[in-house]
């Protein structure tokens, strides 16, 4: 049985109109998502705008999410940081705060050589908290291919991978060559990932539509293709926005449309052009069945 099974929502961070972290709204978001049936929460990732926060804000976000969860679902913390030492400190902080695990990128401020990638994860491994390696070769300069993951999987605490390459074949290759559990990392491959063996999904759009996302992934994992496709085709136009650099603005707007507003994004992320919001609104209406087509 997978340790991090099901739908784990990569949390947005609510902000007030003057860009302060809205901790009250964050707790309300966690509670709502858990009530809607999600299996886990992932604060302090890129969707949570961690890079715009002070260390004090980020620490308080992590603590507040763990407190809001109150043991009802596991919390897996994004641990990305400019240096290995800082990343280790965030893993240690997360462990001390009561997190179930961390989602850990390779070095992010430098194009690393392979021995540097391994040294980075070896350092994180020493903390003793379960690690989901995060493969995102689109935004960072290293691709954690199956052969690299096979070597990383020999570290005691690396138990899974968030696979964000966009190549659905990778899931099969990872499952065939490692003992890692695989979590789908990009929303627009979630049905395919669930059908071929991914046991988890670190999700973006389910910030706005958690119940729909949970049901879709459940059906895909059960191999119920016809039922899964019916839900997937409705949600897919929204899922494409998760694979876009403006995913934070897009998903926060979806949450507004869903009746759960969480405020603005922090600069340098600014409001989107109106035509982009119109496209998201059209996709949202299609998903909810209020329009007949895209």
C-alpha positions as CSV (number, residue, x, y, z in Angstrom):
1,X,0.0,0.0,0.0
2,X,1.3,3.4,-1.0
3,X,2.3,5.8,1.8
4,X,1.0,8.9,0.0
5,X,-2.1,7.5,-1.7
6,X,-4.9,9.5,-3.4
7,X,-5.3,13.2,-4.1
8,X,-3.0,15.6,-2.4
9,X,-3.8,19.2,-3.1
10,X,-0.9,21.6,-3.7
11,X,-2.3,24.4,-1.7
12,X,-2.6,28.0,-2.9
13,X,-1.8,30.6,-0.2
14,X,-4.6,33.0,0.4
15,X,-3.6,36.7,0.6
16,X,-5.5,39.8,1.7
17,X,-6.1,42.7,-0.6
18,X,-2.8,44.2,0.6
19,X,-0.9,41.0,0.0
20,X,-0.6,39.8,3.6
21,X,-0.9,36.1,4.2
22,X,-4.5,35.4,5.2
23,X,-4.0,32.6,7.8
24,X,-7.7,32.5,8.7
25,X,-8.7,31.8,5.1
26,X,-5.9,29.3,4.8
27,X,-7.3,27.3,7.7
28,X,-10.8,27.5,6.2
29,X,-9.4,26.2,2.9
30,X,-7.7,23.3,4.5
31,X,-10.9,22.4,6.4
32,X,-13.1,22.7,3.3
33,X,-10.7,20.5,1.2
34,X,-10.7,17.8,3.8
35,X,-14.4,17.9,4.1
36,X,-14.6,17.5,0.3
37,X,-12.6,14.3,0.5
38,X,-9.0,15.1,-0.4
39,X,-6.4,12.7,0.9
40,X,-3.6,15.1,1.8
41,X,-2.4,18.7,1.7
42,X,0.8,20.1,0.3
43,X,1.7,23.7,1.5
44,X,4.8,25.7,0.6
45,X,5.1,24.7,-3.1
46,X,5.3,26.8,-6.2
47,X,1.5,27.0,-6.4
48,X,1.6,28.3,-2.8
49,X,3.9,31.1,-3.9
50,X,6.6,30.1,-1.3
51,X,9.3,32.1,-3.2
52,X,7.5,35.4,-2.4
53,X,7.4,34.7,1.4
54,X,9.7,35.6,4.2
55,X,11.0,32.7,6.2
56,X,8.7,33.6,9.1
57,X,5.6,33.6,6.8
58,X,6.6,30.3,5.2
59,X,7.1,28.7,8.6
60,X,3.8,30.0,9.9
61,X,2.0,28.7,6.7
62,X,3.4,25.2,7.3
63,X,2.5,25.3,11.0
64,X,-1.0,26.5,10.3
65,X,-1.7,23.9,7.6
66,X,-0.6,21.1,10.0
67,X,-2.7,22.5,12.8
68,X,-5.7,22.9,10.5
69,X,-5.3,19.3,9.3
70,X,-5.3,18.2,12.9
71,X,-4.3,14.7,12.0
72,X,-7.2,14.2,9.6
73,X,-5.1,13.9,6.5
74,X,-1.3,13.9,6.0
75,X,0.6,17.1,5.3
76,X,3.5,17.0,2.8
77,X,5.6,20.2,2.8
78,X,7.3,21.7,-0.2
79,X,11.0,22.1,0.9
80,X,12.5,23.9,-2.1
81,X,15.2,26.4,-1.2
82,X,18.2,28.1,-2.9
83,X,20.8,26.0,-1.1
84,X,21.0,22.5,0.1
85,X,21.6,23.7,3.7
86,X,18.4,25.8,3.6
87,X,16.4,22.9,2.1
88,X,17.6,20.6,4.8
89,X,16.5,23.1,7.4
90,X,13.0,23.2,5.9
91,X,12.9,19.4,6.0
92,X,13.9,19.4,9.6
93,X,11.4,22.2,10.4
94,X,8.7,20.2,8.7
95,X,9.6,17.1,10.6
96,X,9.5,19.0,13.9
97,X,6.2,20.6,13.1
98,X,4.5,17.2,12.5
99,X,4.5,16.8,8.7
100,X,4.1,13.4,7.2
101,X,6.7,14.1,4.5
102,X,8.3,16.6,2.1
103,X,8.1,17.2,-1.6
104,X,11.7,18.0,-2.6
105,X,13.1,19.5,-5.7
106,X,16.7,18.9,-6.8
107,X,19.0,22.0,-6.7
108,X,17.0,24.9,-8.1
109,X,19.4,27.9,-8.5
110,X,22.1,26.1,-10.4
111,X,22.3,23.5,-13.2
112,X,23.7,20.6,-11.2
113,X,25.9,17.8,-12.2
114,X,24.6,14.3,-11.3
115,X,26.8,13.9,-8.3
116,X,25.5,17.2,-6.9
117,X,21.9,16.0,-7.4
118,X,22.7,12.8,-5.4
119,X,24.6,14.8,-2.7
120,X,21.6,17.1,-2.4
121,X,19.1,14.3,-1.8
122,X,21.5,12.5,0.5
123,X,21.6,15.5,2.7
124,X,17.8,15.7,2.8
125,X,17.7,12.0,3.5
126,X,19.6,12.4,6.7
127,X,16.7,14.2,8.4
128,X,14.7,11.1,8.5
129,X,11.4,12.3,7.0
130,X,9.8,10.6,4.0
131,X,10.7,12.4,0.7
132,X,8.8,12.7,-2.5
133,X,11.3,13.7,-5.1
134,X,9.9,16.3,-7.5
135,X,10.8,16.0,-11.1
136,X,10.1,19.3,-13.0
137,X,12.5,19.6,-16.0
138,X,10.5,22.4,-17.5
139,X,11.2,24.9,-14.8
140,X,14.6,23.5,-13.6
141,X,17.7,22.3,-15.3
142,X,17.7,18.7,-14.3
143,X,15.5,15.8,-15.4
144,X,15.1,13.0,-12.9
145,X,14.9,10.2,-15.4
146,X,14.1,6.7,-14.3
147,X,17.7,5.6,-14.0
148,X,18.4,8.6,-11.7
149,X,15.3,7.8,-9.6
150,X,16.4,4.2,-9.4
151,X,19.6,5.3,-7.7
152,X,17.9,7.8,-5.5
153,X,15.4,5.2,-4.4
154,X,18.2,3.4,-2.6
155,X,18.1,6.2,0.0
156,X,16.0,5.1,2.9
157,X,13.7,8.0,3.0
158,X,13.0,8.6,-0.7
159,X,9.7,6.9,-1.1
160,X,8.1,8.5,-4.1
161,X,8.3,10.9,-7.0
162,X,6.0,13.7,-8.3
163,X,6.4,13.2,-12.0
164,X,6.0,16.5,-13.9
165,X,7.8,15.8,-17.2
166,X,4.6,15.6,-19.2
167,X,5.6,12.3,-20.7
168,X,3.1,9.8,-19.6
169,X,5.4,6.9,-20.5
170,X,7.6,7.9,-17.6
171,X,5.2,6.6,-15.1
172,X,5.4,3.1,-16.6
173,X,9.2,3.3,-16.7
174,X,9.5,4.4,-13.1
175,X,7.2,1.7,-11.8
176,X,9.1,-0.9,-13.8
177,X,12.6,0.2,-12.7
178,X,12.2,1.5,-9.1
179,X,10.2,0.7,-6.0
180,X,9.0,4.3,-5.8
181,X,5.3,5.3,-5.6
182,X,4.4,7.7,-8.4
183,X,2.3,10.7,-8.0
184,X,1.0,12.5,-11.1
185,X,2.4,16.0,-11.1
186,X,0.5,17.7,-13.8
187,X,-3.3,17.8,-13.9
188,X,-3.9,17.2,-17.6
189,X,-2.4,13.7,-17.3
190,X,-4.2,12.5,-14.2
191,X,-6.6,10.1,-15.8
192,X,-3.9,8.4,-17.8
193,X,-1.6,8.3,-14.8
194,X,-4.3,6.7,-12.6
195,X,-5.1,4.1,-15.2
196,X,-1.5,2.9,-15.6
197,X,-0.5,2.7,-12.0
198,X,0.1,6.1,-10.3
199,X,-1.1,5.8,-6.8
200,X,-1.2,9.5,-6.0
201,X,-1.8,12.9,-7.6
202,X,-0.4,16.2,-6.3
203,X,-3.1,18.4,-7.7
204,X,-3.7,22.0,-8.7
205,X,-7.2,22.5,-10.0
206,X,-8.8,20.6,-7.1
207,X,-8.1,23.7,-5.0
208,X,-11.3,24.9,-6.7
209,X,-13.0,21.6,-7.5
210,X,-11.8,19.0,-4.9
211,X,-14.8,16.7,-5.0
212,X,-14.7,16.4,-8.8
213,X,-10.9,15.7,-8.7
214,X,-11.2,13.0,-6.0
215,X,-13.9,11.2,-7.9
216,X,-12.0,11.4,-11.2
217,X,-8.8,9.9,-9.7
218,X,-10.7,7.2,-7.9
219,X,-12.4,6.1,-11.1
220,X,-9.1,6.1,-13.0
221,X,-7.4,4.0,-10.4
222,X,-10.2,1.5,-10.5
223,X,-9.8,1.2,-14.2
224,X,-13.4,2.5,-14.9
225,X,-12.4,4.2,-18.2
226,X,-15.9,5.1,-19.4
227,X,-16.9,6.8,-16.2
228,X,-13.5,8.5,-15.7
229,X,-13.5,9.8,-19.3
230,X,-16.9,11.5,-18.7
231,X,-15.5,13.5,-15.8
232,X,-12.0,14.0,-17.4
233,X,-13.3,15.5,-20.6
234,X,-15.3,18.1,-18.5
235,X,-12.3,19.0,-16.4
236,X,-9.6,18.8,-19.0
237,X,-9.9,22.4,-20.3
238,X,-9.3,23.6,-16.8
239,X,-6.5,21.1,-16.2
240,X,-4.5,22.6,-19.1
241,X,-4.1,25.8,-17.0
242,X,-2.2,23.8,-14.4
243,X,0.6,23.2,-17.0
244,X,0.9,26.9,-17.7
245,X,3.3,29.4,-16.2
246,X,0.3,31.4,-15.0
247,X,-1.1,28.5,-13.1
248,X,-1.3,30.4,-9.8
249,X,-3.4,33.3,-11.2
250,X,-5.5,30.8,-13.1
251,X,-6.3,28.5,-10.2
252,X,-7.0,31.4,-7.8
253,X,-9.5,32.7,-10.4
254,X,-11.1,29.2,-10.6
255,X,-11.5,29.3,-6.8
256,X,-13.3,32.6,-7.1
257,X,-15.6,31.1,-9.7
258,X,-16.2,28.2,-7.4
259,X,-17.3,30.5,-4.6
260,X,-14.1,30.2,-2.5
261,X,-12.1,33.4,-3.2
262,X,-8.5,33.5,-1.8
263,X,-7.4,36.9,-2.8
264,X,-4.7,38.0,-5.3
265,X,-1.3,36.7,-6.2
266,X,1.8,38.4,-5.0
267,X,4.0,40.3,-7.5
268,X,5.7,39.6,-9.7
269,X,2.6,37.7,-10.5
270,X,0.0,40.2,-11.6
271,X,-3.7,39.9,-12.8
272,X,-4.0,38.2,-16.1
273,X,-5.3,39.9,-19.3
274,X,-9.1,39.8,-19.5
275,X,-9.1,37.4,-22.5
276,X,-7.3,34.8,-20.3
277,X,-9.9,35.2,-17.6
278,X,-12.6,34.8,-20.2
279,X,-11.0,31.5,-21.4
280,X,-10.9,30.2,-17.8
281,X,-14.5,31.2,-17.2
282,X,-15.6,29.4,-20.4
283,X,-13.7,26.3,-19.3
284,X,-15.2,26.4,-15.8
285,X,-18.7,26.8,-17.1
286,X,-18.1,23.8,-19.4
287,X,-16.8,21.8,-16.5
288,X,-19.8,22.6,-14.4
289,X,-22.2,21.8,-17.2
290,X,-23.6,25.3,-17.6
291,X,-22.5,25.5,-21.3
292,X,-22.7,22.7,-23.8
293,X,-19.2,23.0,-25.3
294,X,-15.9,24.8,-25.3
